[in-house]
Amino acid sequence: MATFSISRLQFLRGDFSGKQQPLRPPWSPSETEFTTKCERCGECIKVCPEGILEKGRGGFPQVNFKRGECTFCGLCADHCPNNVLQRIENIPPWQIKAYIETNCLAKQGVICLTCRENCELKAIQLPLSPVAVPIVNLEECSGCGACYQICPVTAITIRLMDK
């Protein structure tokens, strides 16, 4: 039987699966370890050049992709006084990915290319068809959020990678 940990807040809110976790800064450890070690000093929020980090519930930093995308500059990790955010070579900054939801305009028969046009990694592909429905190549997606803010119908979610 697989084991996993959830925070006390998740337990109290009935999120026993742990799927409603806030998005933490890049290079964050597990939610439990993050909320245990982070002292909520706000240094990562202050130095984020994209302004996507904000204080969330309990004063813990969280990512808000409505403000923009993550460029993985590393300043948040470099300025974390408790080394909660740890950049490790050849380890991705997080396990979040972009997902195209059912309200996508292309899935409704409307031609829309905005998500693909804003994906520098070309992780979003449009197969040839009369109205191409975007597909996210999860192996290529960095979870940067560049596609999120630009979507005209908020049809993209950025969340932990589906298992």
Secondary structure, 3 states (H helix, E strand, C coil): CCCCCCCHHHHHCCCCCCCCCCCCCCCCCCHHHHHHHCCCCCHHHHHCCCCCEEECHHHCEEECHHHCCCCCCCHHHHCCCCCCCCCCCCCCCCCEEEEECCCCCHHHCCCCCHHHHCCCCCCEECCCCCCCCCEECCCCCCCCCHHHHHCCCCCEEEEECCC
